[in-house]
Amino acid sequence: MEKEVGSPRLLFENLDLTPVHSILWKGLHREGAGKPVAYDPVWDLRALMLRQLLQIPYVKDLVKRLRRDPCLRGLCGYDDRAPCEAHFSQMKRRIGADGFRM
């Protein structure tokens, strides 16, 4: 795929989210006992950023787009399946309003 100025792919390839990893992983564990993390929280943040860039009004509409469009899923980092709407709600609740302001 050819890179275009202003494309989300170009943005995600050049955006360093390392400074917010600790915020994104808050309340999650990477190893050991417990429920495994199904989706990397960086992928979730990319999806929420994509929602803003594409002016998708609601998370439920974002989920529909991710499920229907393999290119959008791949752009965020998801492989064969996209998370459900509840997944994004849980992420927002886990991180909290202060985490999203940073």
Residue pairs with C-beta under 8 A, 6 or more apart in sequence:
1 9
3 9
3 10
4 10
8 49
8 50
8 53
8 54
8 75
9 75
11 49
11 53
12 46
12 75
12 76
17 24
17 42
17 45
20 45
20 102
21 42
23 95
23 99
23 102
24 41
24 42
24 44
24 45
24 95
25 41
26 94
26 95
26 99
27 94
28 37
28 41
28 94
29 37
30 37
38 83
38 87
39 78
39 83
39 87
40 77
41 91
42 77
43 76
43 77
43 78
44 76
44 83
44 87
44 88
44 91
46 75
46 76
46 77
47 62
47 66
47 76
47 78
47 82
47 83
47 88
48 62
48 88
50 56
50 62
50 72
50 75
50 76
51 59
51 62
54 65
56 62
56 65
59 85
59 88
59 89
60 85
62 88
63 82
63 83
63 84
63 85
63 88
65 72
66 72
66 73
66 76
66 78
66 82
66 83
67 73
67 81
67 82
73 79
73 80
73 81
73 82
92 100
